[in-house]
Amino acid sequence: MISFIIPAFNEERLLGETLGAVHAAARTIDEAYEVVVADDASTDRTAAVAEQCGARVVKVSHRQIAATRNSGARAAQGEFLIFVDADTLVNELVVRKALRVLRGGAAGGGSGVRFDDPVPLYARILLPLCLQFYRAARLAPGCFLFCSRRAFEAAGGFNEGLFGAEELAMSQALKRQGRFVVLREAVTTSGRKLRAYSGWELLSVLCRIGLGGWKSVRDRSRLEIWYGVRRDDPKSAG
């Protein structure tokens, strides 16, 4: 079985489309699958939307992405685990390629990423460079990471000491378990943070993480982009 695991906090607006894309891709592939939404203390209709869209809901109260991903994985039953963010659209090709890589013996991997439009000019310039770095370093993006259950358990799951960059730590942990593949095929994820925060705000957080290393992502209070009050997406307001 394939287990799609989706961590979610107050994602009622985007979750339905994400789940629709997962179901469409999985049904086309025509293999047994399940969808698990790990609802991390949402105060909106996230759980209701998930259930209406055919997902199994796991209620948790971590407010920490790594722990929420792990809770979803523990509840999942599949041999193959595909972690998808609640604002990300998968497609048949990327799922099919991920499964082919796993069945070929890889421990795990990630994919390319596209952001939904519009995104600011600075992002259109810098994002291709960032994505090239991820590919060269063989790192999975947070919005789409896949692995075998065996490799996941051997790696110890996502590092719950981290409040951010957990996908980078997991990529490195999975590499120690076997082959790690970053697909050329891409998923589409929301560019809402790029639209809601200025380039300077995002750059300051990324520089803080880059200079502080793992220590900088062990404190939730310094990661307001992910754990602060969510700003409205200007795209939605328009």
Secondary structure, 3 states (H helix, E strand, C coil): CEEEEEEECCCHHHHHHHHHHHHHHHHHHCCCEEEEEEEECCCCCHHHHHHHCCCEEEEECCCCHHHHHHHHHHHCCCCEEEEECCCEECCHHHHHHHHHHHHCCCCEEEEEEEECCCCCHHHHHHHHHHHHHHHHHCCCCCCEEEEEHHHHHHHCCCCCCCCCCHHHHHHHHHHCCCCEEEEEEEEEECCHHHHHCCHHHHHHHHHHHHHHHHHHHCCHHHCHHHHCCCCCCHHHHC
